[in-house]
Amino acid sequence: MRPSFHPRLINDPFSDPGLYIPFLFEKRALLFDLGELKSLTSKDLLKIDHVFVTHTHMDHFIGFDTLLRIFLGRDKILHLYGPPGFLKHVEGRLSGYSWNLVREYDYDFILKVTEVNGDQTVARTYACRDGFAPQEVLIREPFSGPLLRTPAFYVEAALLDHRIPCLGLSLVENFYVNIIKEGLNRLGLEIGPWINVFKKALYDKVDLTAPFSVPWKKKDQSVKEKVFTLGELAKEIARISPGQKITYITDVVSSRENRAKIINLAKGAEHLFIEAAFMDSDKDAARRKHHLTAREAGEIAGEAGVKRFTLFHFSPRYANMSEELQKEALDAFLRTRKNIGAP
């Protein structure tokens, strides 16, 4: 079955962190962290509607200006999420520019920024045509893990320790709708934008007896249409299966509290993206700088029972030693799984 989103690191493991998550058949994407964005095209960037920043150290936030620049003058709303102090840091970046010409733009670009503070979130809106002046209204809501909920998926966060608060993140798909091509062929249907509408109806739990229209353009540009009930169509062309889970962990120290939170957040993930800044032989340096070793990353992946994991955020001291970092993590993963009696 084809997954509905395809995460990929935006840079090599020695460069700035960031995870780009585009959605299949949709012009949308999520971004975990805002490191250097040169590897992403303008087309890639314009798909982004939600960005989750783990913390505002430069290598995780330097891409903010790139994203801001490409969105200016466009009819877009960009949602940003970050740890305590995030509103102040975003406002600091915005205040570094002059915005005297933005009222002449044809479209207004809106930033909606949410800061995670312990057991609550605080959100504020910034409009381009207002020179990104912060709106007076602060929206406060209780926080218990989920930051974003949609019918198809949600994004969950945990506050971790990197000497400053840092977000760990999981993207969790509620369920996955796989389209059966043989079913489309049997019904004489063609792939088109209607498939996303069909999937959304299932995610939104629309009444299965409701009529559902399938239109498409023929080669002569005339429009053809067939009408089914939603349930009838789903039975023929859809296979529903559990959704995937993607977890992203970076810039954390291997404390007991951090490890417990990370394992809970990553439990059973299809894919864990996890930092491995140091070799275990340099554990003292990892402690001083509040990072994980490759061995610790592998142990965490093993305890969380993830299906696969990808290491990133290597220290430059290990240039040309990627294989050693990978081996250390894999050995720790396999050893941990064996010790807990897992297959």
BANU-591669 format. One line per field, with one value per residue (C-alpha): y, x, z; chain; residue number from 1. Coordinates in steps of 0.2 Angstrom, whole numbers, padded with zeros to 4 digits. Layout:
<nodes>
py: c(Y	...)
px: c(X	...)
pz: c(Z	...)
ch: c(A	...)
i: c(NUM	...)
</nodes>
This chain:
<nodes>
py: c(0000	0017	0029	0045	0055	0053	0061	0066	0075	0092	0090	0077	0072	0084	0099	0109	0098	0098	0085	0089	0079	0081	0073	0061	0068	0085	0102	0102	0098	0100	0104	0099	0112	0127	0123	0129	0126	0128	0109	0113	0121	0135	0123	0112	0127	0134	0117	0120	0126	0120	0122	0114	0121	0111	0126	0142	0138	0145	0128	0125	0142	0150	0145	0156	0171	0160	0154	0171	0179	0166	0168	0187	0194	0178	0173	0161	0157	0149	0141	0140	0131	0131	0130	0143	0160	0156	0171	0183	0175	0176	0194	0198	0191	0200	0217	0216	0222	0237	0234	0251	0244	0229	0238	0238	0219	0212	0198	0197	0184	0179	0171	0161	0157	0145	0144	0128	0133	0118	0114	0127	0135	0153	0159	0176	0182	0193	0200	0206	0221	0227	0226	0210	0220	0207	0207	0212	0196	0181	0164	0153	0134	0119	0108	0089	0083	0086	0103	0100	0089	0086	0072	0062	0065	0074	0081	0077	0086	0083	0096	0089	0096	0103	0115	0125	0117	0108	0100	0081	0078	0064	0064	0051	0046	0041	0028	0026	0025	0015	0017	0000	0003	-0013	-0006	0010	0000	-0011	0005	0014	0028	0039	0046	0064	0078	0069	0056	0068	0073	0055	0052	0068	0061	0045	0054	0066	0051	0056	0045	0030	0031	0049	0051	0054	0061	0056	0069	0069	0077	0066	0069	0080	0091	0086	0081	0064	0060	0044	0044	0031	0031	0034	0017	0008	0017	0014	-0005	-0006	0006	0008	-0002	0005	0001	0009	0025	0027	0036	0047	0053	0067	0069	0081	0091	0082	0075	0057	0059	0047	0060	0063	0045	0041	0055	0051	0032	0036	0049	0037	0020	0009	0022	0017	0028	0037	0051	0054	0063	0055	0069	0059	0042	0033	0035	0054	0052	0066	0078	0073	0077	0094	0099	0091	0078	0060	0047	0035	0021	0030	0034	0015	0010	0023	0016	-0002	0002	0012	-0003	0007	-0001	0009	0023	0036	0045	0063	0079	0071	0082	0088	0079	0063	0068	0052	0041	0040	0021	0020	0030	0020	0003	0009	0014	-0002	-0014	-0005	-0006	-0025	-0028	-0018	-0028	-0044	-0039	-0035	-0051	-0042	-0050)
px: c(0000	0006	0008	-0001	0014	0033	0044	0062	0076	0080	0099	0113	0115	0130	0120	0105	0091	0073	0060	0049	0033	0023	0006	0002	-0011	-0012	-0003	0001	0016	0022	0039	0047	0061	0067	0086	0094	0081	0091	0088	0069	0062	0050	0036	0041	0040	0024	0015	0020	0005	0011	0029	0034	0050	0059	0068	0076	0095	0101	0103	0084	0077	0088	0076	0062	0067	0068	0050	0044	0051	0043	0026	0026	0013	0003	-0014	-0007	-0009	0006	0004	0020	0022	0037	0042	0042	0048	0043	0032	0046	0058	0046	0042	0061	0064	0049	0055	0071	0064	0055	0037	0031	0026	0016	-0001	0001	0002	-0013	-0015	-0012	-0001	-0005	0006	-0003	0010	0008	0019	0019	0020	0019	0000	-0006	-0003	-0003	-0007	-0006	-0009	0002	-0004	0008	-0003	-0001	0017	0017	0012	0006	-0012	-0017	-0028	-0019	-0028	-0024	-0029	-0025	-0011	-0010	0000	-0009	-0005	-0014	-0029	-0037	-0049	-0035	-0021	-0014	0003	0008	0022	0031	0042	0060	0076	0090	0096	0081	0064	0063	0049	0048	0036	0025	0014	0000	-0012	-0029	-0031	-0026	-0037	-0028	-0036	-0039	-0035	-0043	-0059	-0058	-0056	-0071	-0081	-0074	-0067	-0052	-0040	-0043	-0046	-0062	-0051	-0046	-0064	-0069	-0055	-0060	-0078	-0072	-0061	-0075	-0086	-0100	-0115	-0111	-0128	-0125	-0124	-0106	-0103	-0087	-0084	-0069	-0064	-0064	-0051	-0063	-0064	-0082	-0087	-0092	-0100	-0106	-0116	-0114	-0117	-0102	-0102	-0105	-0090	-0079	-0083	-0077	-0062	-0055	-0045	-0044	-0029	-0021	-0012	0007	0016	0032	0042	0056	0068	0083	0093	0090	0100	0099	0091	0078	0064	0068	0070	0053	0044	0053	0049	0030	0030	0038	0030	0026	0031	0034	0049	0059	0070	0082	0098	0115	0126	0141	0148	0146	0165	0162	0147	0155	0154	0136	0131	0140	0131	0114	0114	0111	0125	0122	0121	0107	0098	0098	0092	0078	0072	0073	0063	0050	0048	0049	0049	0064	0074	0085	0100	0104	0112	0130	0144	0156	0170	0164	0166	0168	0162	0144	0145	0152	0138	0125	0133	0134	0115	0110	0119	0111	0094	0096	0103	0089	0075	0083	0084	0066	0061	0054	0055)
pz: c(0000	-0004	0011	0011	0016	0012	0025	0020	0029	0020	0022	0024	0042	0045	0040	0047	0053	0046	0040	0025	0024	0008	0006	-0009	-0021	-0011	-0013	0005	0016	0034	0040	0056	0060	0050	0046	0030	0016	0000	-0005	-0006	-0022	-0022	-0027	-0012	0000	-0006	-0001	0017	0028	0045	0053	0069	0076	0090	0097	0090	0090	0073	0064	0068	0064	0050	0037	0044	0033	0017	0020	0025	0009	-0003	0005	0005	-0007	-0008	-0002	0011	0030	0038	0055	0066	0082	0094	0112	0127	0121	0103	0100	0106	0094	0079	0083	0084	0067	0060	0068	0059	0042	0036	0030	0023	0006	0011	0010	-0008	-0010	-0019	-0007	0012	0020	0038	0051	0065	0078	0093	0108	0119	0137	0149	0151	0139	0122	0118	0100	0091	0073	0062	0046	0032	0028	0046	0045	0055	0070	0084	0086	0104	0106	0113	0112	0126	0126	0137	0130	0133	0118	0102	0093	0077	0073	0056	0051	0043	0055	0071	0076	0094	0104	0120	0129	0131	0139	0129	0142	0135	0131	0115	0106	0101	0087	0080	0065	0067	0053	0059	0046	0028	0012	-0001	-0018	-0028	-0046	-0051	-0043	-0053	-0069	-0065	-0063	-0078	-0067	-0070	-0057	-0053	-0040	-0035	-0026	-0012	-0010	-0008	0005	0014	0015	0023	0035	0040	0043	0031	0030	0019	0011	0005	-0014	-0021	-0038	-0048	-0062	-0074	-0091	-0107	-0120	-0130	-0114	-0111	-0093	-0088	-0072	-0062	-0045	-0032	-0013	-0003	0005	-0012	-0020	-0004	-0005	-0023	-0024	-0006	0006	0024	0035	0050	0047	0049	0063	0060	0075	0075	0089	0090	0102	0118	0132	0137	0154	0162	0160	0142	0137	0145	0136	0119	0120	0124	0109	0097	0103	0088	0075	0057	0056	0069	0064	0079	0081	0085	0088	0096	0097	0114	0117	0117	0130	0141	0127	0123	0141	0141	0125	0129	0114	0111	0106	0092	0105	0115	0099	0095	0112	0112	0095	0102	0117	0107	0096	0080	0063	0056	0061	0053	0061	0058	0066	0067	0075	0062	0071	0063	0045	0035	0050	0046	0045	0062	0069	0060	0066	0084	0084	0075	0087	0101	0093	0090	0107	0116	0106	0111	0129	0130	0121	0106	0088)
ch: c(A	A	A	A	A	A	A	A	A	A	A	A	A	A	A	A	A	A	A	A	A	A	A	A	A	A	A	A	A	A	A	A	A	A	A	A	A	A	A	A	A	A	A	A	A	A	A	A	A	A	A	A	A	A	A	A	A	A	A	A	A	A	A	A	A	A	A	A	A	A	A	A	A	A	A	A	A	A	A	A	A	A	A	A	A	A	A	A	A	A	A	A	A	A	A	A	A	A	A	A	A	A	A	A	A	A	A	A	A	A	A	A	A	A	A	A	A	A	A	A	A	A	A	A	A	A	A	A	A	A	A	A	A	A	A	A	A	A	A	A	A	A	A	A	A	A	A	A	A	A	A	A	A	A	A	A	A	A	A	A	A	A	A	A	A	A	A	A	A	A	A	A	A	A	A	A	A	A	A	A	A	A	A	A	A	A	A	A	A	A	A	A	A	A	A	A	A	A	A	A	A	A	A	A	A	A	A	A	A	A	A	A	A	A	A	A	A	A	A	A	A	A	A	A	A	A	A	A	A	A	A	A	A	A	A	A	A	A	A	A	A	A	A	A	A	A	A	A	A	A	A	A	A	A	A	A	A	A	A	A	A	A	A	A	A	A	A	A	A	A	A	A	A	A	A	A	A	A	A	A	A	A	A	A	A	A	A	A	A	A	A	A	A	A	A	A	A	A	A	A	A	A	A	A	A	A	A	A	A	A	A	A	A	A	A	A	A	A	A	A	A	A	A	A	A	A	A	A	A	A	A	A	A	A	A	A	A	A	A	A	A	A	A)
i: c(1	2	3	4	5	6	7	8	9	10	11	12	13	14	15	16	17	18	19	20	21	22	23	24	25	26	27	28	29	30	31	32	33	34	35	36	37	38	39	40	41	42	43	44	45	46	47	48	49	50	51	52	53	54	55	56	57	58	59	60	61	62	63	64	65	66	67	68	69	70	71	72	73	74	75	76	77	78	79	80	81	82	83	84	85	86	87	88	89	90	91	92	93	94	95	96	97	98	99	100	101	102	103	104	105	106	107	108	109	110	111	112	113	114	115	116	117	118	119	120	121	122	123	124	125	126	127	128	129	130	131	132	133	134	135	136	137	138	139	140	141	142	143	144	145	146	147	148	149	150	151	152	153	154	155	156	157	158	159	160	161	162	163	164	165	166	167	168	169	170	171	172	173	174	175	176	177	178	179	180	181	182	183	184	185	186	187	188	189	190	191	192	193	194	195	196	197	198	199	200	201	202	203	204	205	206	207	208	209	210	211	212	213	214	215	216	217	218	219	220	221	222	223	224	225	226	227	228	229	230	231	232	233	234	235	236	237	238	239	240	241	242	243	244	245	246	247	248	249	250	251	252	253	254	255	256	257	258	259	260	261	262	263	264	265	266	267	268	269	270	271	272	273	274	275	276	277	278	279	280	281	282	283	284	285	286	287	288	289	290	291	292	293	294	295	296	297	298	299	300	301	302	303	304	305	306	307	308	309	310	311	312	313	314	315	316	317	318	319	320	321	322	323	324	325	326	327	328	329	330	331	332	333	334	335	336	337	338	339	340	341	342	343)
</nodes>
